[in-house]
Amino acid sequence: MISRLHRALVVAVVALTASSPARAFDRVTLRNGFSYDCNHREALNDGRVRLFLSAGADASYIDLPVAEIESVATLPDPPAATVRKTNAGANPDVRGLLSNAGEQHDIDVELLASVVHAESDGRAKAVSRTGAQGLMQLMPGTAQQMGVKDSFEPEQNINGGTAYLDELLTRYKDNLVLALAAYNAGPAAVDKYHGIPPYRETRAYVARVMTEFKRRKLQMSQQHSIQTSSGSAAQR
């Protein structure tokens, strides 16, 4: 059975693994200014288009009215020379905490890092206008539910946020897009609209996390390829 750690890779970045070349993504820009990077698109019969955020049979997707789309552009593959370390900009201690939490819940550390990046930009003392706190921006009620006593303490916050994301992934049967939407807007909103709520903030949030997650996995793939090529050349 595939663990969620592996399934998360299949769901979100199967096209970006080191064993296969990276495919260029399409950037779909909406009339409201937001954009999504998708692996491919599919026209539906009800005037909407389905944007697949990754490849594979279990790919996550978003359905949008065609009328909302302003433009579509193909994104070139980033050159290998621009590859940075996958944990660039992350506090080493936070990186370790994310790795430990990810192992406990079978969630990819790069996904957790992408959530932290979108939520707080790595600021342990961050507080949102709605009262969300810490690295993974836990609301007081959610923090209490997850057993977090101090949301500004990085380890507690990350463990609580990861446990909550794990619950959402289980609730939505590992549909990463829905889990992220629920993390931002709450599961009640996702259940009410049977998908991503029609909130600009939530749609932008999901796109931001997915784009960052894709970027991190692509960099890992490219870095692995560079290291493999360097190792092969050294053996000659």
Phi, psi and omega per residue, in radians:
M1 nan 2.391 -3.124
I2 -1.341 2.210 3.090
S3 -1.275 2.833 -3.132
R4 -1.109 -0.539 3.111
L5 -0.977 -0.776 3.137
H6 -1.374 -0.635 -3.109
R7 -1.139 -0.607 3.117
A8 -1.061 -0.627 3.107
L9 -1.198 -0.709 -3.137
V10 -1.132 -0.746 -3.087
V11 -1.166 -0.729 -2.961
A12 -1.801 -0.514 -2.987
V13 -2.501 0.572 -3.074
V14 -1.049 -0.500 -3.117
A15 -1.378 -0.094 -3.022
L16 -1.927 0.251 -3.111
T17 -1.264 2.783 -3.065
A18 -1.171 -0.383 -3.072
S19 -1.379 -0.156 -3.131
S20 -2.398 2.618 -3.115
P21 -1.172 2.576 3.137
A22 -1.232 2.430 3.140
R23 -1.746 2.458 3.103
A24 -1.160 2.470 3.122
F25 -1.720 2.767 3.034
D26 -1.714 2.319 3.045
R27 -1.718 1.988 -3.137
V28 -1.725 1.976 -3.123
T29 -1.735 2.316 -3.113
L30 -1.643 2.877 -3.120
R31 -1.139 -0.419 3.127
N32 -1.467 0.026 3.082
G33 1.727 -0.276 3.124
F34 -1.361 2.802 3.140
S35 -2.489 2.721 3.082
Y36 -2.248 2.431 3.008
D37 -1.720 2.079 -3.061
C38 -2.170 2.656 3.130
N39 -1.287 -0.720 3.071
H40 -2.823 2.994 -3.080
R41 -2.243 2.734 3.120
E42 -2.521 2.181 3.134
A43 -1.327 2.326 3.098
L44 -1.730 2.938 -3.056
N45 -1.481 -0.066 -3.064
D46 -1.896 0.406 3.114
G47 1.459 0.231 3.106
R48 -2.030 2.886 3.064
V49 -2.176 2.453 3.141
R50 -1.741 2.095 3.120
L51 -1.732 2.014 3.117
F52 -1.543 2.071 -3.068
L53 -1.387 -0.115 3.108
S54 -2.700 -3.074 3.120
A55 -1.819 3.012 3.070
G56 1.758 2.837 -3.088
A57 -1.141 -0.509 -3.098
D58 -1.777 0.431 -3.056
A59 -1.104 2.469 3.035
S60 -1.288 2.599 -3.091
Y61 -2.596 2.863 3.079
I62 -2.297 2.316 3.095
D63 -1.729 2.230 -3.121
L64 -2.328 2.550 3.042
P65 -1.101 2.407 -3.141
V66 -1.022 -0.606 -3.092
A67 -1.120 -0.340 -3.135
E68 -1.419 -0.229 -3.050
I69 -1.497 2.209 3.133
E70 -1.588 -0.783 -3.105
S71 -2.792 2.850 3.088
V72 -2.334 2.260 3.135
A73 -2.332 2.485 3.102
T74 -1.485 2.244 -3.139
L75 -1.554 2.210 3.093
P76 -1.233 2.653 3.058
D77 -1.126 2.332 3.126
P78 -1.166 2.419 -3.127
P79 -1.135 2.614 -3.104
A80 -1.044 -0.491 -3.078
A81 -1.148 -0.333 -3.106
T82 -1.630 0.038 -3.105
V83 -1.128 2.272 3.071
R84 -1.993 2.962 3.085
K85 -1.092 2.505 -3.037
T86 -1.181 -0.318 3.123
N87 -1.863 0.410 -3.140
A88 -1.046 2.332 3.105
G89 1.459 -0.058 -3.123
A90 -1.716 2.397 3.049
N91 -1.110 2.251 -3.107
P92 -0.947 -0.666 3.137
D93 -1.149 -0.744 3.109
V94 -1.113 -0.714 3.116
R95 -1.017 -0.758 3.129
G96 -1.131 -0.707 3.112
L97 -1.120 -0.705 3.102
L98 -1.122 -0.718 -3.141
S99 -1.109 -0.768 -3.141
N100 -1.133 -0.769 3.135
A101 -1.131 -0.691 3.125
G102 -1.101 -0.704 3.130
E103 -1.147 -0.682 -3.125
Q104 -1.142 -0.570 -3.055
H105 -1.966 0.153 -3.129
D106 0.969 0.772 3.090
I107 -2.093 2.328 -3.092
D108 -1.014 2.300 -3.106
V109 -1.082 -0.551 3.138
E110 -1.221 -0.531 3.054
L111 -1.177 -0.780 3.118
L112 -1.096 -0.723 3.116
A113 -1.103 -0.616 3.130
S114 -1.194 -0.654 3.100
V115 -1.151 -0.799 3.119
V116 -1.052 -0.726 3.132
H117 -1.057 -0.768 -3.109
A118 -1.281 -0.622 -3.047
E119 -1.358 -0.853 -2.979
S120 -2.337 -0.061 -3.042
D121 0.984 0.578 3.075
G122 1.361 0.285 -3.119
R123 -1.685 1.943 -3.057
A124 -1.143 -0.442 -3.101
K125 -1.759 0.231 -3.091
A126 -1.120 2.465 3.072
V127 -2.356 2.229 -3.120
S128 -1.499 2.968 3.125
R129 -1.151 -0.339 3.126
T130 -1.677 -0.017 3.090
G131 1.740 0.073 3.092
A132 -1.212 2.520 -2.975
Q133 -2.256 2.584 2.944
G134 1.428 -3.003 -3.043
L135 -0.992 -0.771 -3.112
M136 -1.823 0.261 3.003
Q137 0.881 1.119 3.122
L138 -1.483 2.308 2.986
M139 -1.260 2.613 -3.101
P140 -0.912 -0.728 3.131
G141 -1.129 -0.726 3.112
T142 -1.157 -0.733 3.121
A143 -1.036 -0.771 3.118
Q144 -1.107 -0.732 3.122
Q145 -1.062 -0.614 -3.111
M146 -1.582 0.089 3.102
G147 1.343 0.378 3.141
V148 -1.558 2.072 -3.133
K149 -1.551 -0.550 -3.134
D150 -2.331 1.774 -3.085
S151 -1.186 -0.280 3.135
F152 -1.570 -0.045 3.061
E153 -1.560 2.012 -2.983
P154 -0.905 -0.796 -3.082
E155 -1.132 -0.782 3.120
Q156 -1.094 -0.775 -3.105
N157 -1.095 -0.810 -3.119
I158 -1.161 -0.732 3.126
N159 -1.116 -0.725 3.130
G160 -1.194 -0.762 3.134
G161 -1.143 -0.676 3.125
T162 -1.189 -0.717 3.107
A163 -1.096 -0.671 3.126
Y164 -1.177 -0.760 3.098
L165 -1.093 -0.655 3.091
D166 -1.062 -0.766 3.109
E167 -1.058 -0.718 -3.127
L168 -1.202 -0.681 3.089
L169 -1.096 -0.683 3.096
T170 -1.172 -0.761 -3.123
R171 -1.047 -0.704 -3.086
Y172 -1.812 0.424 3.009
K173 0.915 0.814 3.071
D174 1.129 0.381 2.987
N175 -1.409 1.778 -3.013
L176 -1.086 -0.696 -3.121
V177 -1.076 -0.799 3.140
L178 -1.181 -0.665 3.123
A179 -1.101 -0.733 3.118
L180 -1.171 -0.697 3.107
A181 -1.078 -0.718 3.126
A182 -1.207 -0.590 3.103
Y183 -1.103 -0.612 -3.116
N184 -1.478 -0.825 -3.007
A185 -1.838 -0.190 -3.098
G186 1.701 2.503 -3.135
P187 -1.088 -0.498 3.136
A188 -1.078 -0.695 3.136
A189 -1.199 -0.713 3.116
V190 -1.117 -0.731 3.137
D191 -1.186 -0.644 -3.136
K192 -1.090 -0.750 -3.076
Y193 -1.696 0.051 3.130
H194 0.938 0.711 -3.129
G195 2.769 -2.792 3.127
I196 -1.143 2.186 3.126
P197 -1.068 2.640 -3.103
P198 -1.382 0.807 3.126
Y199 -1.787 2.282 -3.135
R200 -1.010 -0.769 -3.105
E201 -1.065 -0.745 -3.103
T202 -1.209 -0.749 3.120
R203 -1.095 -0.730 3.119
A204 -1.161 -0.644 -3.140
Y205 -1.115 -0.842 3.135
V206 -1.043 -0.792 3.140
A207 -1.098 -0.687 -3.114
R208 -1.137 -0.798 -3.134
V209 -1.168 -0.780 -3.121
M210 -1.117 -0.697 3.134
T211 -1.143 -0.752 3.128
E212 -1.146 -0.710 3.113
F213 -1.090 -0.784 3.107
K214 -1.069 -0.751 -3.135
R215 -1.064 -0.774 -3.131
R216 -1.122 -0.736 -3.127
K217 -1.234 -0.605 3.082
L218 -1.131 -0.744 3.111
Q219 -1.097 -0.706 3.092
M220 -1.070 -0.752 -3.141
S221 -1.081 -0.796 -3.122
Q222 -1.185 -0.701 3.131
Q223 -1.114 -0.698 3.109
H224 -1.102 -0.725 3.141
S225 -1.117 -0.717 3.130
I226 -1.120 -0.776 -3.140
Q227 -1.126 -0.688 3.119
T228 -1.131 -0.736 3.127
S229 -1.142 -0.709 3.126
S230 -1.124 -0.715 3.120
G231 -1.130 -0.686 3.129
S232 -1.158 -0.696 -3.137
A233 -1.182 -0.612 -3.122
A234 -1.206 -0.469 -3.124
Q235 -1.402 -0.226 -3.106
R236 -1.315 nan nan
